């Protein structure tokens, strides 16, 4: 059957509306879909700094907007610039034990501290719960829990 659009124009109008709806849905999906997160690492025990130089740095692109840090870390392992290991606790989630081959020795009271946010402060959540924002730079640094890293608590992170 041949459909003529000369008299009513309805079949043409239908396809134009479908095209416009699909274009709008595609645009909305693209806007809400992705965030980029950078992971940086300071391996020196109790280094006391938040800025460069870093022992490791990796940019993870196009993560889901609701991705937690652990998911970002899993994606970062697909590069040759980052690796990690962890133990899992059913109530608390992943406890990061090793980054880039450096193991935090619990017998020496060591752990991998996670710092994030605009002022790069210790996060209130672990890797399984913390949701980084688009463009955020997350710092992992090796510290001991019986001593605070030697830093000025009034120091503002300058984003180096």
N, C-alpha and C positions, 0 to 999 in steps of 0.2 A: 504494500500500500504506500502511496505517495502522500506525504503530509504537506499541505500548502500553508505557508505563513502569510500569504498576501492578504487574506481577508481578516483574520483575527489577530495574528501575531502571537498567539499563546504558546505554541511549542518553543519558539525562540525565547520568549520571556522566561519560561520555565528553566531552560538551560543557563541563561544569564544569572538567574537567582541562585541556582545550584553552584555555579562557578563562584559567585560572590561569597556565599556561605562557606564553601571549602577554603577559599583564600583567607577569610577571616579566622577560621579555625586553625589553619596552618600558622598564621601570624601569632595568634595567642599562645599556641603550643611552643613556638620558638622563643617567645619572651619569657616564659616561666620555666624553661627546661634546664638551664645550665648555670654553673658557677665555676670559677677558677680558684684554686687554693694552692698556696706555696707552703712546702714543708722545709724548714731549715733545722740543722742539727749542730749543737756544740758538744763535742765529745769529752773535753777536758773536765775532769771532776771538780765541782764547785767553782767553775770559772767566774761566776758572779757577773756575767755580762749578758745583755740581751741582743746586742747588735753584732755586726760582722767583726772579724772574719768568721765564716762558718766552715765546719768540716764537711757539710753536705747541704745541698739545696736542690729541690726538685719542684717543678711547677706541674700541677695536675689540672688539666683543663676539662671543661664540659661535664662536670659532675652534676647529678640531680640536685636541685635546690635544697631538698631535705636530707641530703647525704650526711651521715655522721662522720667524724674524723676517722674512725676505723675503716670505713669504706674508701675514704680518700687514700688512706695508707695502703690498702690492698691494691688500689689502682696504681699508686706510686711504685709499687714493687714490679710493675711491668717495665720499668726503666732499669738501666744498669746503675742508677745513681742512688737508689734507696732500697734497703731491706730491713725487715724487722721480724721479731718473734714475740710470742706472748703466751701467757697462761690464761685460761678461761675460768671464770667463777660464775656460777649460775645466777647469782643475785647481783653481782657487781659488774659483770662483763669482762672484757679483755684487760689484762694487766700487762703492759708492755715491759718485756724483760730485756730485749736486745734490739739495738738499732745499728745498722751498718756494721754488724759483727762485734759490736761492743756490748758486753753483757753487764747489766747492773747487778752487782753482787749483793744479794739481800743479807748475807752474813756480815758484810761490811756496811750495812745500813744504806745502800745505794738504791736509787730509783731514777727512772726517766721522768723528769718533771715536764708537764705540758703547759706552755704559756701561749695565750692568745688574746684576741680582742684588740681594740685600738691602742691601749696602753701596754699591751703585752704583759698581762698579769697571769699568775697561775689560774688555770681554769677550775671551775667548781665541779666539773664533771670529767669523767675519764673518756678515753678514746671511743668507747661504745655508745656514749650518750652525748658528747659534745658536738654541736652542729656549727661548723665554721660558716662564715658569711662569704659572699662573693668577694674575691680580691684579698681575703685575709691571709696573713702569713703566720703560720703556727710554728713555734719553736719547741724543740725537744732538747733539754739539756740534762746532763748527768749530774745528780746532786746526792748528798747524804741527808737523811732525815733528822739526824741529831745536830745538824748545824745548818744555818741559813747560808746561802751563797753570799760572798762578800760584796754586796751591792748597796748603793745608797737607796733606801726605800722611797725617797722623794724624787729619784731620777725618773724622768719621763722618757719613754721610748721614742726615739727620733726616726725610726723607720729605716735605718741603714741596711 
